[in-house]
Amino acid sequence: MVLVAPVLLLAVTAVFQAMLYFHAVQVARLAANESLMSTQGLSGSVTAGQRRADDVLAQFGNPLDAPAVDVTRGAQTAQVHIAGSVPMLLPGFHVPVRATATGPVSAFHP
């Protein structure tokens, strides 16, 4: 009976940690996709993509520790990389989260 309480507490903490991880992954993917849409449009830019990714992450309460957003826009493609880690409930673990979105850049051809 003495071991049941710590094991149960560890199991509940692990479930909450998994919930934090999956939430962070979904928000990172959403931020990458939203940022890509802001970057690849006709009037899009790297700055607009960076700002949009930061806005989406802030809207969800910054679920990533130390998020790094890298937005690039070339002549043909735009790409967004978001990396960070999940806030940890269990000490001694580091779980990275990464999301990438790539797409073509819109162009006007008269």
Beta strands, then each sheet from edge to edge (+ up, - down):
strand 1: 65-73
strand 2: 77-85
strand 3: 96-104
sheet 1: 1+ 2- 3+
end
